[in-house]
Amino acid sequence: MDFELTEEQKAHRKEFFDVCKELEKKRPASFVGLEAVFEIDECWQFHLDCAKEFGKRGWLALAWPPEYGGSGTMMDKVLFAEARGYHGIPGVDIFGVQMLAPTALTAASEAIRKEFLPPIARGEVMWCELWSEPNAGSDLATLSATAIKKGDEYIINGQKTWNTGAHRADWGFGVFKTDPNARKHHNMTFILLDMKTPGVTVRPIPYIDGDAPFAEVYFDDVHVPAKNIVGQENEGWSVVNLLAGFERSGMGEIMGMFRELEEIVQYCNETKRNGKPLSKDPLVRNRVAQLACELEAARAIAYRIADLQNRNEMALMDASAAKIFYSELGERFAFVATDIAGPFGQVKTSRWAPAHGAWEKKFQECFVTIISMGTNEIQRNIIAWYGLGLPRMK
Ligand SMILES: Cc1cc2nc3c(=O)[nH]c(=O)nc-3n(C[C@H](O)[C@H](O)[C@H](O)COP(=O)(O)OP(=O)(O)OC[C@H]3O[C@@H](n4cnc5c(N)ncnc54)[C@H](O)[C@@H]3O)c2cc1C
């Protein structure tokens, strides 16, 4: 098997890395951790600036059909994610670019694609995901927020929660019950709405440390044009499942860990414990080497996912398996890094904090990808049921 990149791919990869390396020099010092863009104003602004830059270069529409402004291949998309992950650069809206766009390209009407894809490709409009509710998380099909059709509008009422970046987003995509009398899974519609519509109230939810990456969103008689849907009315469940596959493929996260591995190795080389370099401690070496092995496996998974997406052959099980692997690898990275750093691993803002506090932040945040996008228990259920044909658990 030949995994070598073509000359053209190598050239694209170099360009992605060169641009991201330059952008890294402008990254605010406060940009630490996955969720900084949603938590800190200057990080959000940096995200918007990077998005504009990538939009100008056509990199937010990689692998899209040319009629919607697309260019490049799925492999270019992976190489771009690799460069951004390595240099820690935002600018790609996970909700608009990574989730809604591929979903719309598969399931939306031509009119919706023409209206919503170009601003996403230019990096001008940021999105959020409005799915979870206080009583509907893993079992999203039990949701209760409604969108009742009246003339050529839906009137939305209810509450969503845990919506990442909803306090920053311009637009949101959500699922709402459009036929309360229909049976489960055939009673909800996938709706696009402007977050500035009257009746939408967004309240940030702070973590225990005060940072607020997500929000709860209340809908009080919110009028949305009935044309703003993806897929068929009352068939939003199939759109949710389609989008979830794109949501869970995780290429950027995997590539970001390569940089973290370099930082861990550098720390081990430069730091002495009990008069001996950490890099000579057999237990430390063992754990770091194990991370390196798992990271290579993760990279192979990311390439495979890209290839499957390219051929339109990605099954829900593939996305679930990738999500479990990279999210739990992220957790192991956080544990190994903070274990190796000892008490220093617990500080974020001190000059003694390794990796400018990134390890402490990662330790605090590493549960994020394990729970969000459907918990890993649910992903294992999907693999068992869809992938392996085991009986479905009621
Ligand atoms: C950081 C973060 C960001 C998020 N961002 C968004 C967002 O942008 N938009 C959005 O809509 N939502 C978002 N969420 C919400 C997320 O999708 C839900 O938290 C997730 O789906 C789980 O739902 P829940 O919290 O209600 O937990 P529950 O569904 O109540 O689950 C509780 C526990 O029970 C387990 N469990 C439940 N059912 C089963 C089962 N059948 N088999 C085995 N175990 C089961 C779960 O795995 C979990 O451990 C985010 C969550 C987090 C943590």
The ligand as an SDF file (V2000), in Angstrom:
LIG
                    3D

 53 58  0  0  0  0  0  0  0  0999 V2000
  -18.7730   20.6190   25.7590 C   0  0  0  0  0  0  0  0  0  0  0  0
  -20.1080   20.2930   25.2040 C   0  0  0  0  0  0  0  0  0  0  0  0
  -20.5500   20.9500   24.0660 C   0  0  0  0  0  0  0  0  0  0  0  0
  -21.8150   20.6810   23.5610 C   0  0  0  0  0  0  0  0  0  0  0  0
  -22.2550   21.3740   22.4610 N   0  0  0  0  0  0  0  0  0  0  0  0
  -23.5140   21.1860   22.0160 C   0  0  0  0  0  0  0  0  0  0  0  0
  -24.0150   21.9550   20.9220 C   0  0  0  0  0  0  0  0  0  0  0  0
  -23.3160   22.7840   20.3410 O   0  0  0  0  0  0  0  0  0  0  0  0
  -25.2960   21.7760   20.5420 N   0  0  0  0  0  0  0  0  0  0  0  0
  -26.1250   20.8710   21.1540 C   0  0  0  0  0  0  0  0  0  0  0  0
  -27.2840   20.7620   20.7590 O   0  0  0  0  0  0  0  0  0  0  0  0
  -25.6790   20.1130   22.2020 N   0  0  0  0  0  0  0  0  0  0  0  0
  -24.3980   20.2570   22.6420 C   0  0  0  0  0  0  0  0  0  0  0  0
  -23.9320   19.5160   23.7070 N   0  0  0  0  0  0  0  0  0  0  0  0
  -24.8320   18.5870   24.3730 C   0  0  0  0  0  0  0  0  0  0  0  0
  -24.4880   17.1410   24.0810 C   0  0  0  0  0  0  0  0  0  0  0  0
  -24.8740   16.7960   22.7740 O   0  0  0  0  0  0  0  0  0  0  0  0
  -25.1930   16.2890   25.1470 C   0  0  0  0  0  0  0  0  0  0  0  0
  -24.5980   16.6100   26.3960 O   0  0  0  0  0  0  0  0  0  0  0  0
  -25.0400   14.8170   24.8730 C   0  0  0  0  0  0  0  0  0  0  0  0
  -25.7900   14.4430   23.7470 O   0  0  0  0  0  0  0  0  0  0  0  0
  -25.5140   13.9820   26.0870 C   0  0  0  0  0  0  0  0  0  0  0  0
  -26.7820   14.3630   26.4900 O   0  0  0  0  0  0  0  0  0  0  0  0
  -27.0900   14.7000   28.0310 P   0  0  0  0  0  0  0  0  0  0  0  0
  -26.0730   15.6920   28.5010 O   0  0  0  0  0  0  0  0  0  0  0  0
  -28.5250   15.0770   28.1380 O   0  0  0  0  0  0  0  0  0  0  0  0
  -26.8020   13.3620   28.8220 O   0  0  0  0  0  0  0  0  0  0  0  0
  -27.7810   12.0960   28.9460 P   0  0  0  0  0  0  0  0  0  0  0  0
  -28.3510   11.7720   27.6190 O   0  0  0  0  0  0  0  0  0  0  0  0
  -28.7330   12.3500   30.0550 O   0  0  0  0  0  0  0  0  0  0  0  0
  -26.7660   10.9540   29.3460 O   0  0  0  0  0  0  0  0  0  0  0  0
  -26.2440   10.8210   30.6750 C   0  0  0  0  0  0  0  0  0  0  0  0
  -25.3180    9.6110   30.7040 C   0  0  0  0  0  0  0  0  0  0  0  0
  -26.0630    8.4140   30.3880 O   0  0  0  0  0  0  0  0  0  0  0  0
  -25.4600    7.7280   29.2880 C   0  0  0  0  0  0  0  0  0  0  0  0
  -26.5050    7.1350   28.4380 N   0  0  0  0  0  0  0  0  0  0  0  0
  -27.6460    7.7310   28.0100 C   0  0  0  0  0  0  0  0  0  0  0  0
  -28.3490    6.8880   27.2330 N   0  0  0  0  0  0  0  0  0  0  0  0
  -27.6280    5.7410   27.1500 C   0  0  0  0  0  0  0  0  0  0  0  0
  -27.8240    4.4910   26.4750 C   0  0  0  0  0  0  0  0  0  0  0  0
  -28.9010    4.2640   25.7210 N   0  0  0  0  0  0  0  0  0  0  0  0
  -26.8660    3.5430   26.6060 N   0  0  0  0  0  0  0  0  0  0  0  0
  -25.7490    3.7530   27.3630 C   0  0  0  0  0  0  0  0  0  0  0  0
  -25.5210    4.9150   28.0340 N   0  0  0  0  0  0  0  0  0  0  0  0
  -26.4460    5.8930   27.9240 C   0  0  0  0  0  0  0  0  0  0  0  0
  -24.6950    8.7990   28.5210 C   0  0  0  0  0  0  0  0  0  0  0  0
  -23.6310    8.2330   27.7700 O   0  0  0  0  0  0  0  0  0  0  0  0
  -24.1960    9.6950   29.6520 C   0  0  0  0  0  0  0  0  0  0  0  0
  -23.0190    9.1620   30.2040 O   0  0  0  0  0  0  0  0  0  0  0  0
  -22.6510   19.7330   24.2060 C   0  0  0  0  0  0  0  0  0  0  0  0
  -22.1840   19.0490   25.3450 C   0  0  0  0  0  0  0  0  0  0  0  0
  -20.9190   19.3200   25.8350 C   0  0  0  0  0  0  0  0  0  0  0  0
  -20.4450   18.5790   27.0480 C   0  0  0  0  0  0  0  0  0  0  0  0
  1  2  1  0
  2  3  1  0
  2 52  2  0
  3  4  2  0
  4  5  1  0
  4 50  1  0
  5  6  2  0
  6  7  1  0
  6 13  1  0
  7  8  2  0
  7  9  1  0
  9 10  1  0
 10 11  2  0
 10 12  1  0
 12 13  2  0
 13 14  1  0
 14 15  1  0
 14 50  1  0
 15 16  1  0
 16 17  1  0
 16 18  1  0
 18 19  1  0
 18 20  1  0
 20 21  1  0
 20 22  1  0
 22 23  1  0
 23 24  1  0
 24 25  2  0
 24 26  1  0
 24 27  1  0
 27 28  1  0
 28 29  2  0
 28 30  1  0
 28 31  1  0
 31 32  1  0
 32 33  1  0
 33 34  1  0
 33 48  1  0
 34 35  1  0
 35 36  1  0
 35 46  1  0
 36 37  1  0
 36 45  1  0
 37 38  2  0
 38 39  1  0
 39 40  1  0
 39 45  2  0
 40 41  1  0
 40 42  2  0
 42 43  1  0
 43 44  2  0
 44 45  1  0
 46 47  1  0
 46 48  1  0
 48 49  1  0
 50 51  2  0
 51 52  1  0
 52 53  1  0
M  END
$$$$
